[in-house]
Amino acid sequence: MSDNRQKTVVNTLGSSNISSKDREELDFYQTPSGAVKALIDSGLLDRSLKVWEPMAGNGAIADVLKENGFKVACSDIVQRRYKLDFVRDFFSVKTQEGKSSAFQIVTNPPYEKANDFLLHSLSLSPAFLAAFLPVRYLEGKQRYIDIYSKYIPSDVIVFARRYGCYKEADLEAGIVTDHGIGSAVAYMWLCFKKQDDGSYGKETKLHFSF
């Protein structure tokens, strides 16, 4: 990642499985550590490339990546208690900035903006993108037209057991495990890998994490 990008890294937020009226401000829900470890164990991430966590929140994803030897640049739209490399709205990052060098994006995007997040992320031309999303985001006619007809996921990691994103209050209450909290939502890592010709995906591989 170029020096310019390092000065303008972004942090965005996690998501949850509760009604919209009860949602955290800025859709701030954190990712279970076990889910991040599953992505690492898949071998899909390139250890030679820096990871950008543009919605880093309080570091739930970034800390696990760092503990496992990855170099991570953290940003978000607001500064919380976790130290960021920079504060910036992810959607304000320009396409040419993302093409300055090879990097990877790993995050749990706000689900209400998931389609926009995927399209904007891919426009930045990362070598690899992994988004933690509900499995239902694989379906939908408009989603297919906007995203999957143009960008084919390289890999989808589906969990054999349920993971649940959690709020800061859940963490403070001591009820969060490696699998987060109880959840009615089935999650996945939706991954896109850039091909040698600059396109994304020829076929999709399905993985199961136990």
N, C-alpha and C positions, 0 to 999 in steps of 0.2 A: 504494500500500500504506500502511495507516495506521501511525502511530507505534508503536502497540502491536504490530503485526505485524513491524515492522522490528526490534523488540527481541527477537522470538521466532522469527526465521527458522531454517530447518532445513537440514542438509546430509546427503544420503544418498549411496549408493554405486553404483559401476558394476557391470559384470558380465562374464562370460567364456564360453568355449566348451570348458571342460575338465571332467574328471570331478569329482564332488562331493568326493571325498577329497582332491583337490589344490587345492580352491578357496581363494582368499584369505580371510583373516579378514573377517567382515562383508560378504562378497561384493564386495570392493573391486577393481573392474576399471575402467579408465579409457577414455574415449571418444576415438576418433581425431579430430584437428582437422578433417580433410577432411569427416567426417560432419556436424560442426557447421556448417561453411561451406556444405554442401549445403542444410541447413535454412534458413540465412540467405538463400541465393540463391533459394530457392523463393518468397520474398516473403510467406510465411504469417505471420511474426511481425510484430506491430504495434510500430513503433519509438516510438510515443507512450506505450506502457505499460511499466512495469518488469517485468523477468523475475525470477522466484524460482527459484533452483536449490537445491532442498531436500536434495539428496544430492551436495553439491559436491565431496567428496573432496579432491583436490589441485588443483582448479580447471581440469580439462581442458576442460570445457564453458564454464564462466564466463569464462575468460580469452579464448577466441575471441569470445564475445559482446561482452565489453567492448572488445576490439580493434576490433570493428566498430560501435562507437557505441551499444550497448545499455546501459541502466542495469540492473545485476544485484544482487540481494540473495542472499547465499550462506549456507547453513546446512548442518548435518549432525549426525548422532547423536554423533559424536566429533570432537574437534579434531585435525587432522593438521598438517602443516607449512604448509598454505595458510591464510591469515587469513580467518576466517569473520565474518559479521555477527552471528551468534549460533549457539549449540550447542543442538540440541533434536531429540528423536525426532519425525520427521515425523508419525507416527501419533498423536501427542499433541496436534496442532494441531486446534482445534475448528472446527466448521462455521461458526459465526457470525464467527470471526476471518477466514475466507477471504472472507466476503461484505462486508467492510468497505469495499473499494474494488476497482477493476478491476486485475487483474494477470495475468501469464502464468506458467505453470510449464513449465520445460524441464529434463529430467534423464534419466539412465540409471539406472533403478531396479534393485534387487536382483531377479534373475529369479525366485527362489523365492517372492518376495512380490509379483510383478508384478500379479496380479489384485487383491489387496488395495490395492496402490498406486494402480491406476487408479480403483478405486471410491472410495477416500478422496480422491484428488485431485479427482475430479469433484464429490464432496460439498462441497468447498470453493468451488465455483462460480467457477473461473478463467475469464477471457475466452477463454483459449486454453491448451491442454495439448499438449505434444509429449514423447513417451516413446520412447527409443531401445531397441528390443526386437528379438529374433529374429522373422523373418517367420512362424514357426510359431505365434506368439501370436495370429494371426488365426483359427486353427481351434480346435475343441474344443466339444463340446456344453455342458459346464458353463460354460465361458467365455462362450458365447453367451447362456445363460440369465441368468448373473450380470451381464454387462456389455453385450454388443452388442444384446440385445433391449430395453435401456433407454437406452443411449447409443450413437448412431451416429457412428462416426469421420467427420470432415469430409474428411480427407486422409490418404493413406498414401504415403510416399516410399520407394520401393524402389531399392536401389542395383544398377546394372548390373555392378559389380565387387564383390568381397568386401572388407569392412572387418573388422578384428579388434580387439576390446578388448584392452588390455594391462595387465600388472602393473607395479608400481613397479620391480621388478628388470629388466624388459624395457627400461624407460626408462633406467635406470642403465647397462645394457649397450650402449646406443646403437643398438638394433635397431628402434626405433619410427619409422615414417614417418607422413606425413599420413593414410595408410590404416590406421595401427595396425600390427598384425603379421599374419602368415598366419592364416587362419581357415577352418574348415569350416562356419561358420554364416552364413546369409544374414540381414542385418539390415535394419531399416526404421525410419523415424520414424512412429509412430502418433500421429495428431493429432486433437484434438477442439476444435471452435470453438463457443462459446456463441451461440445464436441470440437474436434480439430478444425472444422470448417466454421466454427463460431455459432452454430445452431445448438438447440437444446433437445437432445433425446432422439433416439431412433426407435427404442422400445422401452417398456417399463418392466422392471424386475420387482417382484413382490417378496418381501421378507417378513418373517414372523419372529417377534421377540418374546421369549418366555422368561 
